[in-house]
């Protein structure tokens, strides 16, 4: 098959017309089924009239079950004006460039090329200007000038910023009365963006296949065909072009996370195998038969506690810094390539933001609403105090469950001890001792189950209240931009998740052993030796050790944590799909006589109704897809960084879970969920700082685990003294390990630049070429289209 390259400026002329018209339907508004009052009728009429005045085509349709919807088709010129208003950077006809090495590609380049799924070339971009539209690539073809995600983004931007208010009034806390205001009033109950459907080839090519058989493509299938290849890199450009930068940044981050997990996974497996060899050499089987079961179990757990453990802990701490530094470089590269470097500086106000005063903008000198900083500061301060109180409440509930368990174990209240008369009647000391032991074990079991149920209920209740409170407080704070709003909300939600997921692990690692006691007269809570929360394991000297319990808790948490999400994202859609198929099959059998009548209407309208009905029945995901995903991944990342020392297989578990989850996420947002409204972003936001915080906390926690939890560990940081104990004080071990880790982390972060050198060069060159382009008003004569798959990756 031969390939013929087409100049960029002539592509639109030589490509056949498509059925993806300039005014193709992008969004659908679902009208409230309830009879509207006069105010709601007037609001809807004003809103739709203003949309039509701006150049939006609206069409009312009737779906199944009497559902009324309004289709939204934004005109090309309106989207261009909107792009200019928000200073959207789009590809220009300036010369494309790449920094190429001299000579042929090396072996590494060829190997990496095998795993690539994107072949896009980054073109010179500039903020769009309507008066200079001829300088932007592909402007001749309204069909394909805006990529799919931008159509979604711009259409939604128009809907939420079409104001129906008669005058500026923020008395009710609403500055712009757009789509969000109408949803609040109940005029519309829902809004969703349509997925792209198979159509005549509309994606701009830098080349054409002379003998191609068909020009029909399915954008979603095309994306999934490259996305489902688990052994290759993700098609980040295609994801960005379909879902927008915010979701694309998440998948770019998780891809790097998976790649960097390979090294600690290999190291962890080596440490685990070494631990098996070491424990097999150290355990005396004959002596093990004479010891208690708990002591034998502790000996088995030396697999996870061996001389290589401190080295693995150090490697994890350094790996965390390498991962974050590599992500900074990757993020800055993508930020430049996707033309969002200045997004946060130019980000428009949220529609929900309201100002209490007006002032002149220092840059544009136009009147604008603003919210005094001192009021925002006071609100944030109150929110911090409220969140701190809720976090303390979560800690108190956890401690309450622990005290409950210890008290019930001490009192034997669920399964009382057998009476003295009952024991005397047995007339056998062995049977009496066995009966007492059995009753105690049953009481401990019932108490553990009941306390676990109470803990789960407390977490669920507090979690529900906390999440609602977090949204209420963040809305009340009145943040100006969506990025600021998201960051404030993430801090609140993650603070709860941090305490909720790590409190029990921290208690087991550092506090539980202190209340276990070494005998019946020591330890216990509140000075009461009967109120004990035992570890369940002892060493050869009978001393309580909670390290094995910590290992099990970490392993169980890592393995079970993804299960609810797996059931929700995989099992539930499968069950719902089967139910839907059975329901449709049952209905179709009873409605065979009506098929002809249904298909008798206009073909185009019937097809559109079918498409809308199909998308409406898809699963409506969260407003922000990335919020729950980042939270889950960062919690697992925190477990690795804080407690991976005690479980060397933690990186392996995380690697497997993430490799499966990333493909499941891709499949469900493409085929099972409604299409997410495209959102722009220039990075992963405050999650990057959360990762850095987890890295620092991880160093401190790991140093304390090595010094106190793993005391007596057979490693190089312990040396037996003359009295048989450890020659080094635990605080000395913790202090030395922590300072060595922080020093190495600082060196690593210092020597790795945040911005790659080639990106710095490209940024300078792009600025120069954009200035020349707008001065001369035309591209250079020697400009050539790229010989790669998409000549204009932004389209």
Secondary structure in CASP SS format (residue, H / E / C, confidence):
PFRMAT SS
TARGET T0000
AUTHOR 0000-0000-0000
METHOD secondary structure of the structure
MODEL  1
X C 1.00
X C 1.00
X E 1.00
X E 1.00
X E 1.00
X C 1.00
X C 1.00
X H 1.00
X H 1.00
X H 1.00
X H 1.00
X H 1.00
X H 1.00
X H 1.00
X C 1.00
X C 1.00
X C 1.00
X C 1.00
X C 1.00
X C 1.00
X C 1.00
X C 1.00
X C 1.00
X C 1.00
X C 1.00
X C 1.00
X E 1.00
X E 1.00
X E 1.00
X E 1.00
X E 1.00
X C 1.00
X C 1.00
X C 1.00
X C 1.00
X C 1.00
X C 1.00
X H 1.00
X H 1.00
X H 1.00
X H 1.00
X H 1.00
X H 1.00
X H 1.00
X H 1.00
X H 1.00
X H 1.00
X H 1.00
X H 1.00
X H 1.00
X H 1.00
X H 1.00
X H 1.00
X H 1.00
X C 1.00
X E 1.00
X E 1.00
X E 1.00
X E 1.00
X E 1.00
X E 1.00
X E 1.00
X C 1.00
X H 1.00
X H 1.00
X H 1.00
X C 1.00
X E 1.00
X E 1.00
X E 1.00
X E 1.00
X E 1.00
X E 1.00
X E 1.00
X C 1.00
X H 1.00
X H 1.00
X H 1.00
X H 1.00
X H 1.00
X H 1.00
X H 1.00
X H 1.00
X H 1.00
X H 1.00
X C 1.00
X C 1.00
X C 1.00
X E 1.00
X E 1.00
X E 1.00
X E 1.00
X C 1.00
X C 1.00
X C 1.00
X C 1.00
X C 1.00
X C 1.00
X C 1.00
X C 1.00
X C 1.00
X C 1.00
X C 1.00
X C 1.00
X C 1.00
X C 1.00
X H 1.00
X H 1.00
X H 1.00
X H 1.00
X H 1.00
X H 1.00
X H 1.00
X H 1.00
X H 1.00
X C 1.00
X C 1.00
X C 1.00
X C 1.00
X C 1.00
X C 1.00
X C 1.00
X C 1.00
X C 1.00
X E 1.00
X E 1.00
X E 1.00
X C 1.00
X C 1.00
X H 1.00
X H 1.00
X H 1.00
X H 1.00
X H 1.00
X H 1.00
X E 1.00
X C 1.00
X C 1.00
X C 1.00
X C 1.00
X C 1.00
X C 1.00
X C 1.00
X C 1.00
X C 1.00
X C 1.00
X C 1.00
X H 1.00
X H 1.00
X H 1.00
X H 1.00
X H 1.00
X H 1.00
X H 1.00
X H 1.00
X H 1.00
X H 1.00
X H 1.00
X H 1.00
X H 1.00
X C 1.00
X C 1.00
X C 1.00
X C 1.00
X C 1.00
X C 1.00
X C 1.00
X C 1.00
X C 1.00
X C 1.00
X C 1.00
X C 1.00
X C 1.00
X C 1.00
X C 1.00
X C 1.00
X C 1.00
X C 1.00
X H 1.00
X H 1.00
X H 1.00
X H 1.00
X H 1.00
X H 1.00
X H 1.00
X C 1.00
X C 1.00
X E 1.00
X E 1.00
X E 1.00
X E 1.00
X E 1.00
X E 1.00
X C 1.00
X C 1.00
X C 1.00
X C 1.00
X C 1.00
X E 1.00
X E 1.00
X C 1.00
X C 1.00
X C 1.00
X C 1.00
X C 1.00
X C 1.00
X E 1.00
X E 1.00
X E 1.00
X C 1.00
X C 1.00
X C 1.00
X C 1.00
X C 1.00
X C 1.00
X E 1.00
X E 1.00
X C 1.00
X H 1.00
X H 1.00
X H 1.00
X H 1.00
X H 1.00
X H 1.00
X H 1.00
X H 1.00
X H 1.00
X C 1.00
X C 1.00
X C 1.00
X C 1.00
X C 1.00
X C 1.00
X C 1.00
X C 1.00
X H 1.00
X H 1.00
X H 1.00
X H 1.00
X H 1.00
X H 1.00
X H 1.00
X H 1.00
X C 1.00
X H 1.00
X H 1.00
X H 1.00
X H 1.00
X H 1.00
X H 1.00
X H 1.00
X H 1.00
X H 1.00
X H 1.00
X H 1.00
X H 1.00
X H 1.00
X H 1.00
X H 1.00
X H 1.00
X H 1.00
X H 1.00
X H 1.00
X H 1.00
X H 1.00
X H 1.00
X H 1.00
X H 1.00
X H 1.00
X H 1.00
X H 1.00
X H 1.00
X H 1.00
X H 1.00
X H 1.00
X H 1.00
X H 1.00
X H 1.00
X H 1.00
X H 1.00
X H 1.00
X H 1.00
X C 1.00
X C 1.00
X H 1.00
X H 1.00
X H 1.00
X H 1.00
X H 1.00
X H 1.00
X C 1.00
X C 1.00
X H 1.00
X H 1.00
X H 1.00
X H 1.00
X H 1.00
X H 1.00
X H 1.00
X H 1.00
X H 1.00
X H 1.00
X H 1.00
X H 1.00
X C 1.00
X C 1.00
X C 1.00
X C 1.00
X H 1.00
X H 1.00
X H 1.00
X H 1.00
X H 1.00
X H 1.00
X H 1.00
X H 1.00
X H 1.00
X H 1.00
X H 1.00
X H 1.00
X H 1.00
X H 1.00
X H 1.00
X H 1.00
X H 1.00
X H 1.00
X H 1.00
X H 1.00
X H 1.00
X H 1.00
X H 1.00
X H 1.00
X H 1.00
X H 1.00
X H 1.00
X H 1.00
X H 1.00
X C 1.00
X C 1.00
X C 1.00
X C 1.00
X C 1.00
X H 1.00
X H 1.00
X H 1.00
X H 1.00
X C 1.00
X C 1.00
X C 1.00
X C 1.00
X C 1.00
X C 1.00
X C 1.00
X C 1.00
X C 1.00
X C 1.00
X E 1.00
X E 1.00
X E 1.00
X E 1.00
X C 1.00
X C 1.00
X C 1.00
X C 1.00
X C 1.00
X C 1.00
X E 1.00
X E 1.00
X E 1.00
X E 1.00
X C 1.00
X C 1.00
X H 1.00
X H 1.00
X H 1.00
X H 1.00
X H 1.00
X H 1.00
X H 1.00
X H 1.00
X H 1.00
X H 1.00
X H 1.00
X H 1.00
X H 1.00
X H 1.00
X H 1.00
X H 1.00
X H 1.00
X H 1.00
X H 1.00
X H 1.00
X H 1.00
X H 1.00
X H 1.00
X H 1.00
X H 1.00
X H 1.00
X H 1.00
X H 1.00
X H 1.00
X H 1.00
X H 1.00
X H 1.00
X H 1.00
X H 1.00
X H 1.00
X H 1.00
X H 1.00
X H 1.00
X H 1.00
X C 1.00
X C 1.00
X C 1.00
X C 1.00
X C 1.00
X C 1.00
X C 1.00
X C 1.00
X H 1.00
X H 1.00
X H 1.00
X H 1.00
X H 1.00
X H 1.00
X H 1.00
X C 1.00
X C 1.00
X H 1.00
X H 1.00
X H 1.00
X H 1.00
X H 1.00
X H 1.00
X H 1.00
X H 1.00
X H 1.00
X H 1.00
X H 1.00
X H 1.00
X H 1.00
X H 1.00
X H 1.00
X H 1.00
X H 1.00
X H 1.00
X H 1.00
X H 1.00
X H 1.00
X H 1.00
X H 1.00
X H 1.00
X H 1.00
X H 1.00
X H 1.00
X H 1.00
X H 1.00
X H 1.00
X H 1.00
X H 1.00
X H 1.00
X H 1.00
X H 1.00
X H 1.00
X H 1.00
X H 1.00
X H 1.00
X H 1.00
X H 1.00
X H 1.00
X H 1.00
X H 1.00
X H 1.00
X H 1.00
X H 1.00
X H 1.00
X H 1.00
X C 1.00
X C 1.00
X C 1.00
X C 1.00
X H 1.00
X H 1.00
X H 1.00
X H 1.00
X H 1.00
X H 1.00
X H 1.00
X H 1.00
X H 1.00
X H 1.00
X H 1.00
X H 1.00
X H 1.00
X H 1.00
X H 1.00
X H 1.00
X H 1.00
X H 1.00
X H 1.00
X H 1.00
X H 1.00
X H 1.00
X H 1.00
X H 1.00
X H 1.00
X H 1.00
X H 1.00
X H 1.00
X H 1.00
X C 1.00
X H 1.00
X H 1.00
X H 1.00
X H 1.00
X C 1.00
X C 1.00
X C 1.00
X C 1.00
X C 1.00
X C 1.00
X C 1.00
X C 1.00
X C 1.00
X E 1.00
X C 1.00
X C 1.00
X E 1.00
X C 1.00
X C 1.00
X C 1.00
X C 1.00
X C 1.00
X C 1.00
X C 1.00
X C 1.00
X C 1.00
X E 1.00
X C 1.00
X C 1.00
X C 1.00
X C 1.00
X C 1.00
X E 1.00
X C 1.00
X C 1.00
X H 1.00
X H 1.00
X H 1.00
X H 1.00
X H 1.00
X H 1.00
X H 1.00
X H 1.00
X H 1.00
X H 1.00
X H 1.00
X H 1.00
X H 1.00
X H 1.00
X H 1.00
X C 1.00
X H 1.00
X H 1.00
X H 1.00
X H 1.00
X H 1.00
X H 1.00
X H 1.00
X H 1.00
X H 1.00
X H 1.00
X H 1.00
X H 1.00
X H 1.00
X H 1.00
X H 1.00
X H 1.00
X H 1.00
X H 1.00
X H 1.00
X H 1.00
X H 1.00
X H 1.00
X H 1.00
X H 1.00
X H 1.00
X H 1.00
X H 1.00
X H 1.00
X C 1.00
X H 1.00
X H 1.00
X H 1.00
X H 1.00
X H 1.00
X H 1.00
X H 1.00
X C 1.00
X C 1.00
X C 1.00
X C 1.00
X H 1.00
X H 1.00
X H 1.00
X H 1.00
X H 1.00
X H 1.00
X H 1.00
X H 1.00
X H 1.00
X H 1.00
X H 1.00
X H 1.00
X H 1.00
X H 1.00
X C 1.00
X C 1.00
X E 1.00
X C 1.00
X C 1.00
X C 1.00
X C 1.00
X C 1.00
X H 1.00
X H 1.00
X H 1.00
X H 1.00
X H 1.00
X H 1.00
X H 1.00
X H 1.00
X H 1.00
X H 1.00
X H 1.00
X H 1.00
X H 1.00
X H 1.00
X H 1.00
X H 1.00
X H 1.00
X H 1.00
X H 1.00
X H 1.00
X H 1.00
X H 1.00
X C 1.00
X C 1.00
X C 1.00
X H 1.00
X H 1.00
X H 1.00
X H 1.00
X H 1.00
X H 1.00
X H 1.00
X H 1.00
X H 1.00
X H 1.00
X H 1.00
X H 1.00
X H 1.00
X H 1.00
X H 1.00
X H 1.00
X H 1.00
X H 1.00
X H 1.00
X H 1.00
X H 1.00
X H 1.00
X H 1.00
X E 1.00
X C 1.00
X E 1.00
X C 1.00
X C 1.00
X C 1.00
X C 1.00
X C 1.00
X C 1.00
X C 1.00
X C 1.00
X C 1.00
X C 1.00
X C 1.00
X H 1.00
X H 1.00
X H 1.00
X H 1.00
X H 1.00
X H 1.00
X H 1.00
X H 1.00
X H 1.00
X H 1.00
X H 1.00
X H 1.00
X H 1.00
X H 1.00
X H 1.00
X H 1.00
X H 1.00
X H 1.00
X H 1.00
X H 1.00
X H 1.00
X H 1.00
X H 1.00
X C 1.00
X C 1.00
X C 1.00
X C 1.00
X C 1.00
X C 1.00
X C 1.00
X C 1.00
X C 1.00
X C 1.00
X E 1.00
X C 1.00
X C 1.00
X C 1.00
X C 1.00
X C 1.00
X E 1.00
X C 1.00
X C 1.00
X C 1.00
X H 1.00
X H 1.00
X H 1.00
X H 1.00
X H 1.00
X H 1.00
X H 1.00
X H 1.00
X H 1.00
X H 1.00
X H 1.00
X H 1.00
X H 1.00
X H 1.00
X H 1.00
X H 1.00
X H 1.00
X H 1.00
X H 1.00
X H 1.00
X H 1.00
X H 1.00
X C 1.00
X C 1.00
X C 1.00
X C 1.00
X C 1.00
X H 1.00
X H 1.00
X H 1.00
X H 1.00
X H 1.00
X H 1.00
X H 1.00
X H 1.00
X H 1.00
X H 1.00
X H 1.00
X H 1.00
X H 1.00
X H 1.00
X H 1.00
X H 1.00
X H 1.00
X H 1.00
X H 1.00
X H 1.00
X C 1.00
X C 1.00
X C 1.00
X C 1.00
X C 1.00
X C 1.00
X C 1.00
X C 1.00
X C 1.00
X C 1.00
X C 1.00
X C 1.00
X C 1.00
X C 1.00
X C 1.00
X C 1.00
X C 1.00
X C 1.00
X C 1.00
END
